[in-house]
Amino acid sequence: MRYAALPALILAAATLAACATVGPGGKVQTRKEATSENMTGAVSAPLRDLNVLRSKIPEVLLRALADPYERPPNARCQTLIALVQPLDQALGADLDQPAAGEDDLLTRETAYGAVASVASDAIPFRGWVRKLTGAERHDALVQAAITAGGVRRAYLKGLGEARGCKPPATPSHLKTGSPIINQGGGLKPRYPTRQPGT
C-alpha cells in the first residue's frame, strides 16, 4: 500500500523534469542541491535514484577532471579571465565572493529535503537500486568534477595573483559579510577550520 503512489509520483516528476538537468545559470548541482532547490527537484528525487534524471556535468568541469593543473596556453590576464569565467558559471560563487541567497538556504534545504526524502522512501531497497542503476556512481562523478573544478579555479587564480591580475583572474581578497573579531584581534575565517594542536 505504501508504494501504490510510486508510479504516479515518478510520472508526475518525469513531466516536470528533463533527463539531464542543469542548475540556475548553468551551475552544476549535486543530488542534494538539485532535490532541495525547489518542489520540482524534491519530487523528482526518485528519478535521480533510478538514474533516469541526472545532473549534467559541464564540459569545463570534465576538462578540469582530466587535468586540473593543465597549464594555460599563456599566463596573460585576459587568458586567465577567459578560463576562470566558465568555471565560475559552472561552480557558482567562489569562497571570496558573496553567494546570493545564503540566508534562507537552510530553511529551503530542510523543507524540500524532507519532501525529497519522503519521495525517495517510496523506492524499496533504495541503496541497492542506486548502485545497480549507476546513480551512485554518477553522483560521485559529479562531486569529483566539482572538486576538480574548484582546484582548477584556485590554480588559475593563483597564477593570476602571481601576475598581478585583477578579479576574476585573482582572488578578490574581500571578506563576505561582517567580519567576526576573535580574541586575538584577527579576522575569523568564514568557514570553520581546525587550528593546529586542537
N, C-alpha and C positions, 0 to 999 in steps of 0.2 A: 504494500500500500504506500509505503514511504517513497518508492521510486516511480510511482504511477505518473507523476508530473514531469519526469525526466525528458521524454521525447518532446513534449510541448515546450519545455524550457530551452532545450537545445535548438528547436526550430525557431523559436522567437529570437534567440540570441543570434542565430545564423542570418536572419533577415536584417539585423541591426549592424552586423559587422562584416568586414571583408576577410579574405583568407590570410592576408599579411597586413598587419596593422603598423601604423606609424603614429607616434605621439604628436602633440601640438608643435607646430613649427618644424617638423621633421626629426624631432628628438627621439632617439631610441628609448624604449621602455622595457624595464624588467617585468616579469609576470606580476609582481606585487604592485608596481606603479600602474600597469595597464588595468588591473582589476580594481584599483582603488581610486581611479581618476574620476569616474562618473558611473551612473547606473548601467549604461550600456556595457561598460567594461566589467562591472561586477556580475551582471547576468551572464556574460559570455565566458566566465571562468571555467565552466565545464568544457567548453570548446577548446580552451587552452590546454586543459588536462588531456583531452583526446588528440591533441596536436593537429586539430582542424584549423585552428586560429593561432597564428604565431606572430611574434614581433619581428618586423623586418629590420635587418641589420644594414645600416647604410654602408655603401662601398668604401667610404673614407675609414670606417672602423675596421672593415675586413682587411684593408691595406695595412692599417696600424697593427692588426693582429699578426699579420705576416712578418712585420719588422718594425716595431715601434721606434727603433733608433736609426732608421734609414736616414742617411744624410740628405739634406735638401740639395737640389741642383746648384744652388748658390746660397750664401748667407745674407743676401741683401734684405733689408727690412720689408720691402714690398713683397718679396717672395715668401718670407715668413708669415706676413699677414695673410697672404693668399692661402697658405697651408693651415693656419690656425682657425680662420673663419669657418670652414666647413666642419671642423672638429667642434667648435662652439655650437654650431647649429645641431650637430648630431648628439652632443653630450649635454647641452644646456649650460647654465652659468657655471663658471669655474669658481674655485674657493675664494678668489679675490674679488669676485663680483657679487653684488646683491642679487639673490634669487627672488623673483616675483612670486607672491602668494604663499610665502612660507608660514605666515601667521595662522592660517586656517588649515594647514596641511594635516596636522594630527587629527583634527576633528573629521575632516573629509576622509582620510585613510581609515579611521576607525569605523565610520558609518558604512562606507562602500565595501570595506574589507569584511565586515560582518555579513553583508549580502553575498559577497563572493564566496565566503566560507560555507554559508548555507547552500548556495547553488552547487558548489563542488562536492558537498557531502552527499549529493544525490547520486554520485558515481560510486558504486561498490568497489572495494579494493583499489581505491584511487591511486595509491602509491605504485602499485604494480601496473596499473593502466598507464600512468605517466612514463614508467620505464619502458613498457612494451611499445607504446606509440612513438617514442622518441621525444616527447615533450620535455622530459627532464634533461635530456642531452642538449636540446635546443636552448633551453633556459640557461644552462651552463655556458653555452657558446655565446649567448647574448651578454652574460655577465663578464666573460673573458674579453669580449670585444669592447665593452665599456671600460674595463680596466686598462686594456692596451691603448685605447683612445686617450684616456687620461694621462697615461705615461707619455704618449706621443706629444700631446699638447704641452705637457710640462717640459719635455726635452726641447721642443721648438721655442717655447717661451724662455728657456734658459739660454738658448743661442741668441735670441733677440735681446735678452738682458746683457749678454756679453758684447753685443754690437751697439748697444745704446739706443735700441729701437723704442718706439712708443707703443702703448697698448693698441691693439690686442696682441702684438708680437712680443710683448713682455708683460710680466705681472703688473697689475695696477698699483700694488702696494697700499691700497686703500682698505681700511678696516670697515667691514659692513656692520651696520647697527651702531649702538652706543658702546664705546669701549668700557670694559669692566676692569677696574683697577684692583689688583691684588695687594697683599700685604707688602710685597717688595717694591711696590710702586710702578711695576711694569704693566704691560697690557696682557690680559688673559686671552689665550687662543679661542677662536670661535668654536672649535670642536674640542671635546675633552682629550687630553693627552696624558700619558703616563710619565711622570717625572722619574729620572734615573734614581734608583735606590729606594723606590716606594713599592 
